[in-house]
Amino acid sequence: MSKRRIKLAPIVMIAPYLMAMFFCGIIPLISSILEVRNPSWVNLDGGYSTIFKILGDFRVIPALWHTFFLIAIFVPLMIVFILAISLLLDATPMRGNTFMRLVLLLPGIVAGGIAVMIWKTLLGPDIEWTTGNIRWLIGGISFTSGVGSWIVIQYGSLRSISHEVLEAARVDGCNRLQLALRIKLPMIGRYIGYMTILLIVGAIQIYTEPTLLMSTGLTTDWSLSQVAYSYAFRTGDFPGATALALDMLIPNIILAIIFIRRTDFLKRGDRH
């Protein structure tokens, strides 16, 4: 096989992703930057100051608190649970490992909308929903529908660790707990960081779960994405919706930059 074909192979493989990123990411971002300059109900004069003025909406602060609740409570719970189950699967050789991974993956296959319906059916109609307990339901739905796929991913990252490294650690006297905390977790640190960022981004952009629970009368404009949707399709204020969407993008970019600078995620890994 010629060197030219070898060089073209990776380009062909990532071409679909690059096309999706261009048409679904870069073009909408450029369009948003241009759209936000137009006059808005929030800023009749127009301009980029709408990005800051939109934060004065009375619905934004409660939506931010809901987002912080998910990030502070459920993101750490998901990380700990995912890593614990992944380490257990990796450290415990047994016949049912493949079956267990499939079982754990099943909740992740279920779409968020279906998960909401399942939860509402399981809990029954007798529960009186309040602003205090509805957020736990939303967090629980996100938890159950998100951990399965990440367990499979982190299990795969653990399986990529060199057997020679693990055997050397055992020879040095590491027990299973020390092996997990001092060897395995540091070696998959970049994948843990990547997972953490995506979980935080998911909490910031959450939309499906609170929207499908609007029948409770408690989740209208519950999340930032819902507030942006309200601006765009209820009041026709696309510059305002775009401004809030850009506000949601800023922390995502900051997290991505921190992640890239503090980890070696973009570096080529060693071949084992």
N, C-alpha and C positions, 0 to 999 in steps of 0.2 A: 504494500500500500504506500502510495507516494506521501511525502511530507505535506503537500498541499491539501490532500484529502484529510489527513489527520488534523490539520489546523482548521479546516472547514467544519469538521464534525461538531465541535463545541458550539460554534456559531449557529448551526442548524438546530441544535438541541435547545438553545436558549432563545431562538427567534420568536416562538409563540409568546414567551414571557415578555420579551422586549416590546412586541406589538401591543400586548395587553397593557403594559405599563405606559406606552406612548398614548394610546387612544383612551384609556380609562384613568390615567393618572396625570400625565404631563399636560395634555390638551385641556382637560377640565380645570387644572390648576391655573394655566395661563388665562383661560376664559374667566375664571373667578377673579383673578387679579384685575382684569379689565372691567368686569361687571361691577365690582364693589365701588368704583369711582362714580357711578351714576347716582342721582338723587334718590333718597330713601325716606320712608316715613320717620326713621330715626334721625336722619341727617338730610334735611331738605336741600342743603347747599351741595350735597355730594362730596366726593373726595375720600381719601383713605382714612380720614378721621372716623368714618363710620365703624371701622374695626374696633375702635375704643368706645365709641358712644353706644354701641349695641350692648355693651356689658352693663349699661345702666337700666336695662329692661328688668322689671320687677320679677320676671320668671327665671332670669338667669341665675341669680344667687341660690334659690332653692334647688335648681337643677345641678348647680355646682356641688352643693352639699350632698346630694344623692350620689353624684359621681365620686366624691371623696369617700363616702361611706363604702361604696363597692371596692375602691382601691385600698382602703385601710383595713377592711375586714375580709373580704372574699378573695382578693388577689393573694395575700399572704397564705390564707388557708389552702388555696388551690396549689400554690407552689410547694408548700410542705407536704400536702397529700400526694401530689404527683411524684415528687422525689422519693417519698417514703415507699410508695407502692412500686415504683420503678426499681429502687434499690433492692426491695424484697424479691421481686421477680428475677433480678439479675443474680442475687446471692443464693437463691434457693433453686437448685436444679431439680426439676420434677417433670413427670410426664405431661401434666396438665398445663404447662406454661403457655403453650400456644393457644389452648382453649381459653385460659384466663385472660390473655391479651385480647382475644376476640370479644369476650364478655365485657371487658372494660371499655372496648372501643365502641360497642353498640350504642350507649347513650350519646356519644359524639356524632354518630351517624344521623340521629334524629334531629330534624331541623328545629330551630328555636321556636317557631310557631306551633309545631306539634307538641313540643315539650311543655309549652304553656297550657295547652289543652289537657295533656296528661296530668299535670300537676293540679289543675283546677278540678279535674274529675276525681283524683285521689283524695284531695282535701275535702271535697264535698261542698254543698251550698250553705252549710250551717255556720261557717266561719264568718265572723263580722270583720271585714277588712277595715283597717285604719291606716293613716299615713305612717304609723310606726311599724306595723307588721308587714305592710305591702312591700317594703323595700327588702325585707328578709326573703320574701317569696321570689322577688326578682333576682336577688343574689343567689338563692338556692337553685333556680332554674339555670342561671349562667354557670354555676358550679357543676351541676350534674351533666350538662350538655357540653362542657368544655374540657373536663379533666381526662376523659377517656383517650382522646386523640393525642393529647400531650404525654400521657403515660407511655403510649406506644413509641412516640418520638424520642422521649428521654431514655426509654429502655434501649432503643437502637443506638443512641449515643454511648450508653454504658457498654454495650456489646462491642463497640469499636475500640475500646481501650485494650492495649497490648497485653496478651496473656503473660508475657515475660515480665512486664512491670508488676502485675498483680502477684505473680509467683515470687518475685524478689521481695515484695512487701511482706508476704507470708513468711518467707525465710527469715526476714528481719524481726519477726515476732508480732506482726499486726494481727489483731483479731478482726472479726467481721465488722464491728462498729468502727474501729480505727481505720480499717480498709475503706469503708464508705466515706467517713468524714475527712480523712487526710489524703486519700489517694484518688478515689473515684470522683467525688464532687469537685475538687479543684481541677481535675482533668477535663470535666465537661462544663466548666464555668461559663464559657462563652455561649453554650447552648442554653444554660439556665438564664443568663442575661437576656438572650434573644427571646426566650419564652416570657420572661417578666415584662419586657417592653410590649410584646403583643397582647398580653393580658391587660396591661394598663390601658393600651390603646383601645382594646375592646370595651373596657369599662367607660372610657371617655365617649365612645361613639355608640353606646348601647341604644337600640331603638326598637327592635322587634318585640321584646318581652313587655316593656311598659305599654306599648301601643296596643298589643292584644289584650292587655288587662284594663283597657279604658272603660270597659263595662262596669268596673267597680266605682267609677267616678272619681278615682284618686290619682290616676296616672296621666291625666291630660297635661301635656308640657312637663312631664316628669323628668325627662332627660334633655340634654343640650341638643341632641339630634331632633327631638320632637319640637323644641322651640324653633329651630331652624326650619323644619318642615312647616310649622305654623306660619312663619313669615312668608315662605315661598308660595304655599298653596292655599292658605286661608285668607291672607291679606294681599297676595300678589306682590309682595315686597322682596323681589329677588336680590337686590343689592344688600338688604338687611340680612337675608338668609345666607348670602355669600360671605358677608362680614363675620357672622357667627361661625360659619364653617371654617374660615381661615383662622379664627381664634382657637378652634379645636385642633387645627393642624399644627399650630406653633409648638405646643408642648410635645407633640409627637416627633417633630423635627429635632427638638432639643434632646429628647430621650435617645433618638437614633444617633445623634452626634456624640453624646456621652458614651453610648454603648460602643460605637466604633473606636473611639479614642481610648477607652479603658480596657478593651478586650482585643484579642487577636482573631476576631471572627472572620475577617476578610483575608487572613493569611492562609496559605496552603497548609493543610494539616499533614502530619507525618504519615507515611504509609507503614502499616503494621504487617 
